[in-house]
Amino acid sequence: MDVAQSFAATFVDELAAQGVAYACISPGSRSAPLAMALQRHPAINVFVHVDERSGSFFGVGLAKATGKPVVLLCTSGTAAAEFHAAVVEAFYSRTPLIVLTADRPPELRDVGANQAIDQQHLYGSAVRWYFDPGPPLELPNAARVWRRLAARTCAEAMAGPVHLNMPFREPLVPPPGQVPAAVGEAPQVISTGVLVPTTEQVAGLAGALQRSQRPLVVAGEMRDGLRLAAGLSRLGVPVLAEPSSQLRRPETGSAIESYEALLRAGWSLQHGPDLVLRVGGTPTSKVMNAWLAAASAPTFLVDPHRAWRDEDQVAGNVLACDPQAVIEALPPIDRRAWRDEWVEAGKKATVAIAASLVSTAVHEGHVVRALAAKLPDPAQVFIGSSMPIRAADSFWPYAKAKQSFYGNRGASGIDGLVSTGLGLAAAAPTTPTVLLLGDLSLYHDMNGLWALRRHGIRATVVVCDNNGGGVFNFLPQAQHTDVFEEIFATPLGLDFAQVARLYGLVYSPVSERSGLEPAIADALGAQSSTMVVVRFKREDSVSGHRLCWEAAASALRG
């Protein structure tokens, strides 16, 4: 058997032994040894994607859902470059990806050979580890070397994407009828653990909390944030948690509803914290970040990955340890009066916002509330960047027990959002999955919709269609009316009925408030994937948000 075939079969067998269960493959010739080995391995589920960019973000979704490394494989040349955006997102969100780019052997580089580009360190600093093992060679201990390479690849990928550039010489496939077999010994064993806080770290934070009178917890994006709920409930301080933290739910004990409305109102000026404990990613809300920066309160940032997620550089104490371990080690503190002020204010704001939504034109807030009202339990929601993630932060009420929320908040781009959401759906085929996206985001990754029919995936796609980049209407650029529409808003003018027809989705248009909840309920209950398209004006979104904040502020003053 050719050495390339032996290597591929053994390498893939070790990946499976290390827990790899999914691979996203884009077709090509040079990658044939690995592609065939992945497709034939009984423990690995393969998803084929014609478009490398969509396929790579689909892999990001699988990895976000499972927390385990997912393989991306492509042929040589520009195919490998198409992975770059997904690799960047995975790097900044610490999503476990194994990126395998097939390559020409050294003798075919820099000599004008077809489909040969420089793939060395193609993704620069956006990978946790890069390695090029060279073309497979017959060595006395080859099986051990190949298995060790696969095992290390999986271990390194747990911290984020790794890139292996894999050159192969021809022949790239074995003779017909021959199926390469893996060789070698027992799988490698590589294990890692969590960073446990030191006694000094716990004592320092505990002492600061005991001295504080107005402590707050701020929770940003976390895939596994729900494991902190019991510890935070026992701690007993207000928690400002965005949906993607998995902590905006009653069992957290002190999660505050509609907290952004409180921050936008004068109420927050009299309720500034004297200590902030931050867990998870950087908060999505600009209002939150500005308020925290202005408060100048002593800030403890729990940062187990040393990602330095502190854009305003207000954290004077950085704890590089597991957040669950440190929170569960803290003694509870009695700040019930302070906590209850926040809880009651959040309830008042929520009621006022709900009343305001009844009388305003349709905007993202209506879409979020309707989706929250009809979303079953369990369910998972993938929330797109730009306006959807901000609207979810502003308007999503408490989540139910087994509802999960995801987004691409590593690099916060709008590329690949359709595919990432469908990757989540593929990882949990029995769990209802909803993608909440803007119209530009859907357009940017329309190719990703091909996976629905190709791989038998069911999902509900809810599109906030304001005919352009609605987030810019909230920014100073909107005041430059002579250039705004052309270079910022960029209206698409797309007929989404045709998009749905092309990719085999049921099309469900909505333009009135009264139609929102029925349309979403029907989509969630349908046997086929449905695209619910909610049409509204960008100007109505701006005015609607403003009226909601004004209503909340008035209720808090009363």
Steps between C-alpha positions, in 0.01 A plus 500: 500500500626849414643689797264794449198271533643332809574835659150639429322192638714496816485876559119503465464193723689681775286813455194282560665338802556848644129580470468668161148424377445750217683608187410758235652418163509706182574304182843494339769270367808564715301438820378159377696280747356680804154550350460130426629402844259736673204388290572132567558525874193368685538737797519825300200678350595678178326806359595590144488869403568627151576851633804492729400819683154369583645160591753652737237701688278191512792335681516796738135440585558130562795579725315770695215257564710202606806667652715241320742538206342488154708429188500732199661356187563658162725458200798721420495854361242770559265244658714527813471880499120467516534357852668813634198690632373196691847440644507859628159463666606170655823652632331790678214286633731211596299260285672162449580450130749274321577663166658260250614656173633259239804631313739426218826332607812721529623422150183652351517828690634822345539335161174612341315176576125513464294590809810552714511803729702577811301331778767522768356684801206597278289615795777690674448550872134388489583139592613349829744269326632453147690203361601362162613136538616473139391221266445168683811279516555136584681494835558221754279678756266665247177389666603650834607826335174526305283424803694742719446773239123439501482484880695821546287669235184418698651614828622831354164560331315506831633855546401615149577425135812314393629482143674198350622551146512151347701448179436181302679347204317306235344247481227662706261204497564124531410250226123430478383248757778573748400669827796617710509380860627687805822371650669531834450466867243612754377860484704772668381638835523877545296669773458855625334656804353831614686782671397483867513834685760542768414570862632855453278563197187384682587692816568822310170490312302384805640783710418760235146369471449511878616863507282605208143623541397512134663203322396388151573196286523558123478186284599500134495220242577150635418166341491333842385791713206310649741314728549831688130543577494321836808682628368841394161430654669416831720811478189719493599811301338652188609328176492687169509209257462512123316205344814338357642468852232231561430674833200720422258262667316473833729233646786750504308655789589863436502544121361843417235544230530784247822622653596704194191714553620566854841601371347738245276663760604745769434222751843348439677824593382458860571126503861473397699202632786520746633163378461310171567131446520415129472150353485392137556709189498875463142632535322558168329817621693820434285670763609237752868542416481880519314487831751261654791713380343814646423330832872443565413230753761242599460228239589132526523323164496121505703416189597131494637520146702820546306658214516849663135575419507848653471751217475802731779366721308550822579163661748547779485133597526221243446143621631238256293211635181306445200728572286223650773404740555854624130588531415182689789568740359843594290536816150647445453864586182666624421784258130428468387863503741592219409189302127560544531857373641366173250216475200728553632764262553233235141382540367855467704558185382170351134588553549847353681366194228241441236775510704714260535214251121479472480847347816525289569390144671165452873486576756253635358520853169356382679216321705410808199505735288292260777244460554481875126448553477208259839334538460149646711351775747353417613709203809678374524843340784625286496881504664694219739789543414867456138584597366152595752440781439850634123457482522169682707661773247781535171312469539128576327412831601213727592184312346165585699220661637327190519786252850583374629807317794531263662759277824570318630751752867416459548734206135619483486477121191441286675246277406134535210553740256279309749214493599536865136481603437196282809334647340540842181343365692206354666432836162476675254370241222432751517846659307784331748751359426861406730735310424868571674701228496832319438518127861592420629207705272258320611632162866479598472123555210394278717213373479356850128429452598222257588285802136482611391275217837336436537376857136471607524776761190661645512856631291815524661809348358830625615797293473861616465660157548874521654515152854577603737543789264624768767540764644799310177694550589509870850636432631849413540392137122534458534879522693507172193466282679563172703179523323295766281270291766417244802420715355413842138381483557310171139397433475161329156502344493120514184294456545247779213293363731411212785422739277265698379331182856452371613320815178312576373690805141588574462878467303685769487881462393723791448876505253552787540447875195276512656255257832452678421243768274286278763492224776400740281238669408349162866496392613329818228238465553433129664185367702699246751778552330839485627851431299759691577840349391801708493818294530840665657841445834594647356833614230315694770301675679815618181669621366178652812442705495860618137475611574179694785664690289810569215286632736312731659820626156649573394189693816509708448867585142426607 
